[in-house]
Amino acid sequence: MIKHTLSALVLSLLSTAALATDTAQIAHGKTLFNSGAQPIACAVCHTLQDAGATGAIGPDLNEIKPDAERLRKTMMEGVGVMPSFAAMDEADREAIIAYVVQASQ
């Protein structure tokens, strides 16, 4: 009984820690999307309602609802006039990806 209760407590704490990490990552991704991404902030070109972004050069992310893999590939390789973000710190790239996936769904 004690072992089962302890296991449940550990799982609960791990879930809470993961949620806090996800929340921080999403917030960081939103900041990068709006103004910190390099070579250019995503909001300059893309529309994303949650970010208050109304860019008209790239696709409207609310409409296309990209998944993480699509975003990752596009950020690494670039597409059309969008440059590659391969030189960007991986954690920052992943934060933007997590944010856009969450905000566009």
ZAMARGU-4260 file (C-alpha; in steps of 0.2 Angstrom, whole numbers, plus 5000, padded with zeros to 4 digits):
<rodrens>
0) 5000/5000/5000 | 5014/5012/5005 | 5024/5007/4989 | 5009/5011/4978 | 5005/5027/4986
5) 5024/5032/4985 | 5024/5028/4966 | 5008/5038/4963 | 5016/5053/4972 | 5032/5052/4962
10) 5022/5051/4946 | 5012/5066/4951 | 5027/5076/4955 | 5035/5071/4938 | 5020/5076/4929
15) 5019/5093/4938 | 5038/5096/4934 | 5035/5091/4916 | 5020/5103/4915 | 5030/5117/4922
20) 5044/5114/4910 | 5032/5113/4895 | 5024/5130/4901 | 5041/5138/4902 | 5046/5131/4885
25) 5030/5137/4877 | 5032/5155/4885 | 5050/5155/4879 | 5044/5150/4861 | 5031/5163/4861
30) 5044/5177/4865 | 5056/5170/4851 | 5042/5169/4839 | 5037/5187/4842 | 5055/5195/4843
35) 5069/5184/4847 | 5071/5171/4833 | 5087/5173/4822 | 5089/5177/4808 | 5072/5185/4809
40) 5057/5184/4820 | 5043/5172/4814 | 5030/5186/4818 | 5037/5197/4804 | 5031/5184/4791
45) 5018/5173/4798 | 5000/5176/4805 | 4997/5167/4822 | 4982/5173/4832 | 4989/5168/4849
50) 5005/5179/4846 | 4995/5194/4839 | 5006/5191/4823 | 4998/5197/4806 | 5013/5194/4794
55) 5007/5191/4776 | 5023/5184/4768 | 5023/5166/4775 | 5008/5155/4777 | 4995/5158/4791
60) 4999/5146/4804 | 4982/5146/4811 | 4976/5139/4794 | 4989/5126/4791 | 4991/5120/4809
65) 5008/5112/4806 | 5014/5098/4816 | 5031/5097/4825 | 5040/5087/4812 | 5034/5099/4798
70) 5040/5114/4808 | 5057/5106/4812 | 5060/5102/4794 | 5055/5119/4788 | 5066/5128/4801
75) 5081/5117/4797 | 5080/5118/4778 | 5071/5134/4775 | 5058/5135/4761 | 5054/5148/4748
80) 5059/5165/4754 | 5060/5158/4772 | 5078/5156/4778 | 5085/5141/4787 | 5086/5142/4806
85) 5098/5128/4807 | 5111/5140/4816 | 5099/5144/4829 | 5101/5135/4846 | 5092/5119/4846
90) 5083/5122/4862 | 5076/5139/4856 | 5071/5131/4839 | 5061/5117/4849 | 5053/5130/4860
95) 5046/5139/4845 | 5040/5123/4838 | 5032/5118/4854 | 5024/5135/4855 | 5017/5135/4837
100) 5010/5118/4838 | 5001/5122/4854 | 4995/5139/4848 | 4989/5134/4831 | 4979/5119/4836
</rodrens>
